[in-house]
Amino acid sequence: MPITKDQINLREELESITDLPTLPHVVVQLMSMLDDPEIDFRKIAAVIEEDPPLVAQMLKVVNSGFYGLPNTIDDLHQALVLLGLDEIQHIVFTESVYSIFYNIQENTFFNYHLFWQHSIGTARLAYAMAAIAEPSIKRTVYTAGLLHDIGRLVLQLYFPDYYERIFELAHQNNLDLLTAESSYLNFTHTEAGFWIAEKWNLPETIKDVIQYHHDLDEPIIEQNPIRAFVFFANEFTRMWGDSLEVAPLTYSLENTDIWATFIHRFPQLKSPSTQDLIQFVDMKLEETDKYIKKLKATS
């Protein structure tokens, strides 16, 4: 039987939940430091060292083979020097959130590996574009990209049967998941994501992307470039199949007016050809697939 809006009220049910996943304090602290122009290795190391299990897991990822380091790294400060501040931040954030939901229930439609392939792919692609066009916000862009779909994990964690039905309905009616969620649940992953972002006291810039990453217009590109970078990275990763979405995109993003506006705002990203753009995206997604496999192997 189809889900109807009067059958459930997910907002009310979420508010009654007491076993909320906890975001490590280290991650919350690091997020508050992202936009600090004076941030340095010593400050970052001091924060990360407050969580010895996280340090141990991070070093396992560093030494997993993904980075191709010639020698084993057994010291956080050495890892920071060799990989750089940004990459260490990426590892800490990714490993922390990945491990929180590691035992989430999967089904025919919901694949945890694919979810993270999309999320990390979006984060890495958004970061790469921001590093070229707007370096001052690249760290925040990565975090926002990593967490943009966190609401999907909330829905799958607490309402797996309902969410499986949403996937089925999206598949049967050739709908994107956001439309299916809104139509049949009257509650979307963007709202669920905003709910947990509020509970975790995430920065406003991150909460904005989680809640509105499907919405972009010309004024927002100028006013909120963080959301713009994540929006396009999200769309590109979906175009190339790295997504839980069951309905394919039916348009070519690089031929839209909104992409033209984005490129006009950030001419550093203007690609000589569509093929160059495809190769750039493919490279980032290939990196992500390798990274996820190593992350899974060390968890």
N, C-alpha and C positions, 0 to 999 in steps of 0.2 A: 504494500500500500504506500502511495506517495507520502512524503513528509509534508505536513501543512503547518502554516505559521502558528496556528493556535494550539498545536500539540506540545510545543516546547518553548521555553524562554531561556535561552542559553545565558543571557546576561545575568538573570537571577540565579541560575545554577552555578555560574562561575563565582559569584559573590559569596556563595555558601561554602566554597572549597577552602579547606584549611591546610591541606598538604601541598602547598605551593612550592614548586622547585625554587631553590635558592641560588641566586647568582653569587659566585664567590666575591668576597669583599675586595680582593685584589683587583678584580675586573672593574668593579664600581670605582675604585680609586683611580685606576689607570684611565678610565673614560673621562674623569674630571680633569685629567692632566693633558688630554689630547691637543687642546688648542693653545697650550702654553708655549709661547715661542722660546722660552728659556729652558724647556725640558732637556734633560741630558741623561746619559747612561747611568750615572750614579743614583739619580732620583728613581729611575725606572727599576734598577736592580734592587734598591732598598725596598720598594713596594712588593716586587715579585718574591723576594726572599722571605716575606712574611708568611708565605704558603709553601712549606717544604715539599708536600706531595705534588703540588703544581710544578715546582722547579724540577722534580724528578721526572715527571711525565713530559715536560717540555724538552728536557735533555734527551729523552728517548726519541722524541720526534726529530730533534736536531741530528741525532746520530742514526736515524733510520735508513739513510742512504739517499733520501730525496734530494738533499743539498750537495751530495757528492764531496763531502769534506774528507781530506786525506787522512786525518787523524781523529781519534775519539775525543769528543769534547765533554769534560766532566765538571766544568765550572761555568756558572751563569755569566760572569763578567767576560770570560773568553768567548762565549756564545754571542754576547752582545757586540763585542769587537768584530768578530768574524762575519756575522750575519747582518748586523746593523739594527738600529732601534726599531725601524718600521717592521721588519720581518719578525723580530721577537714579539712585538705587539700582536702581529697577526697570529703567531703560534699560540700565545697565551689566550687570546680571546677565542680563537677557534676551538682549541682543546678544552677550554673551560665550558663553553656552551654545548659542544658536542657530547661531553661526558655527562652532562646533566640529564639529557634525554636519551642516553645510549640504549636503554632497555625498552624504548617505546614499542608498542605493538605495531606490527606491519601487517599488510594484507595485499590482495591482488593489485591494488592501485597505489598504496602508500609504501614507498621504498625509502628507507632511511638514508641509504647511500646516495640515491638520486636526489633526495632533498638537499643533502649537504653539497653534492656536486653542483647543484644550482646555486645554493647560497654562497658557497666559497667562490664559485665561478663569477657570480655577480660582484662579490666584494673585490676580487682580484682585478676584474676588468674595470670596475668603477675607479678603483685605486690607480690603476695604470693610466686611465684617461685624466684623472685629476692631477696626477704627478706631472703630466705634460702641460696641462692647461691652467691648473690652479693649485700649485703645490702646497699652499698654506692650509688647505682643508683636506689633504689626501688621507690623513690618519682617520679623521672623522668619517670621511666617505667610505673607507674600508669597513669600519665598524657598522655604519648604517647599512651597507650592502650585505654584510654578514647576517644581520638581524632582521632584515626587511620582511622576511616571511615567517618570523618566529610564531606568529599567530596560527600558522598551519600546524605547528607542533602542539600548541595549546589545544586546538580542536581534536587532533588525533590522540592526544594523551587522555583527555577527559571525556570525549564523546566519539570514540572510534566507530561505533555502529552507525551513528548519524552521519559521520563524515564519509564512511565508506559508501553510504547511500548517495551522498552528494556527488562523489566521483562517478557512481553508476549513472546518475541522472545527467551529469555533464557529458558522459560518453554517449548515452542514448540520444541526447538532444543536441549534440555538437556545440556545447556551451563551454566558455572558459569558466574556471572554478569560481572566480569572484561573482559572476552572474548567477551561477548555480547556488552559491551560498546565500546570496541576497534574496533570490527568488524562493528558495525552499526552506531556508533556516531563518531568514530575516536577521541574519547575523553573519558577519564575514570574518575572514582571517585577519583583515586589517584592524577590525575592532577588537578581536581577541588578542592580537599582538599589542595594540595600544593598552589593553587592560593589563597584560603582564608587564609591559614597560613601565606603567604607572606603579605597579606593585614593587618593581625593582628600582624605582627612582632613577630611571635612565635620564640622561640630559635631554632637554627639549628638542635639540636638533635631531637626535636619534628617534625620539618618539614621533616627530613630524614625518620622517621618512617611513617608519613602520605603518603609520596610519594612512598616509597619502601617496605611497609609492606608485600607485596606478594612475595618479592624476598629475597632469602637467600641461601648462599652457605657456604662452610667450612671456607674460609677466613673471611667472614663477622661475623661469630659467634665469632671469636677471636677479630676482629677489632671493632665490633659494637654490643656488647651484649644487648644493649637496644632494638635494632631492633629484635634481636634473641628472646628475651623473649616475645615481642609482637607478633612476627610471630607465635610462637607455641601456645600462648594463643588464638590467633585468630583462628587458625586451630582447636584447641580442642573445643572451643565454637561452631564452625560450625559443627564439627562432632556430637555433642550432640544436634543439632537442634536449638540452640539459634542463629539464623541468618536470614537475609532476603533472603539468597540464595534459589533459587528454585530447583537447581540441587544438589543432594546429593553427598558427597564425596565418591569416589570409591576406597579408599585405607585406610589402617590402619597406621596412622601416627607413632605410637610407634614402628613400624617394619621397618621404613625407615632408610637409611644410614645417612640422615641429622639429624635425632633424635639421632642416636647413636653417632654422632660427638658432638652434643650438650651435651649429658649426659657425654661423655668423658671429655668435657671442664668443665662441672659443675657436678662433681660426687656426690655432696650433694643432687642432685635431682634424683639419681638413685633409681628407685622403685623396691621393691622385686618382684612385680608381676603386670601384666596389670590390675588386679582387683583393686589393691591399687590405681593405677593411675586414674582409672575410678571413684572410690569413692571420690578421692580428687577433681577432676573436678566437679563431681555432687554436692559436698558440696558447692563449690564456686558459681555454677550456681543457686542453691537453695537460697543461701544468696542474690544473685542478684535479683531474681524474687521478693522476699519479699521487698527488698530495693526499687525497681521500683514502686511497688504498694503503698508504703508509700510516695514516692516522688510525685507520681501522685496525691495522696490524699491531699497533702499539697500545691499543686501548684494552 
